[in-house]
Amino acid sequence: MRGRSLLASVAVAVLLAGCQPSDEGSDVILGPGAAATDPSNAATQQAACERRGGDWRRVGSVGLMTCFTTPKDAGKYCTKSTDCSTECLARSNTCAPIQPLYGCNELLDALGRKGTVCVD
């Protein structure tokens, strides 16, 4: 029985080791207390964001930090969400100028139907 317990512990450790975050290409969102507990993580995420040409900003009602990027198809004409790499804005029929979108936005879905999506 002891051998199984040891084997299970090793398996869990191996699985958890694979869960280490990578700053390459990630848009990790840090809560307001995260920088205080691990300032190097916030600095790493900000540096990764800026290397990708992003803008590291505080957003939302709780002040989360996130990386805003400009999609390659920003401003392109669209009639449905599948025309864009991100979202198709219903008000202008253009692909979203920034990713991620916060606030309330009227978007077009994959069939071109309007719907309002709110993200805070």
N, C-alpha and C positions, 0 to 999 in steps of 0.2 A: 504494500500500500504506500509506503514511504517513497518508493521509486516513482510511482505515478504522480505523487504530489510534487516531487522535484521536477519531473518531466513537464508537468503543467505549468510550474513556475517559470521554467526556462522558455516554454512556448509563449507565454504571456510577455516575457521580457523581449523576446525576438519580435513579436508583433508590435509592441509599443515602440521599439527602436525604429521601426519603419514609419512612424508617425511624426517624425521630426519635421518642422516647417522649413520650407525653402523660400528664400527671398526672391529668387529668380521668377519673374512673371506673375507673382502673386499679388493680390489686392487685399491683403489682410487688413481687417478693420480692428483698430485698437480702441478699447473703451477708455474713458477718462482716467482710470486708475492704472492702466497698463504701463504707461510711460514711467510712472512713479515707481512701480515695482521692478521694471526692467527697462531702463532708459536706452540700453544698447539695442533692444528689439525695435523700439520706435525709431531710433536713428538708422538701423539697418533697413527697415521698411521704407522710410523716407528716401534713403539713398537709392534703393531699388526702384522706387517710383520715379524719381528724378532721372535715373539712367534710361528709363523707358520714355522719357519726355513728358511725364505726368506732373500733376500739381498736387502736392500733399496738403490737404486742408481739413479743418474741423467742420463737421456737418451734423445735421439732425438735432433733435431736441435734447439729446443727452451728450452731445459734443463728441461724437466718435470721429476718429481720424481715418481718412480714406484717400486713395489715390484716384484722382480724376484724370482721364486721358481723352484725347480727341480721336475718335474712330477715323479710319482712312476714308470711309464713305460719308463723313459728316457733310450735311448740306445737299447731298445727292437727292434728286427727285425720287419719290416712292409712292406706291399705292397700297402696299401691304408690308407687314413686318419682315417677310422673307426677302424683300428687296434690299434690306439693310443688315449689316453685321450686328447691330444693336436693336434699336427701336425706330419705327416710322411714326413721326409726329403728325397727328391728324390735322392740326391747325395750319400747317405749312406744306404738308405732303413732302417733307424732307426727312432724311435720316438724322437721328439725334446728333447734336453738335458736341456732346460730352457723354462720357460713360463713367460712372453710373448716373442715372437720372434720379434726382431727389425732388420731393414736392409732389403735387398732383399734375399729371399730364394726360391729355387726351391722345391716345395712341391708336394705330390701326393694327388689327391682328393679322394672322396669316391669310385670312379670307378678305381682308380690306374693311372689316367692320370696326366702327369706332367704339372705344371703351375708355373709361377713365381709370388710371392707375395712380395710387398715392403711395409714396415711399418716404418715410421719415427717418 
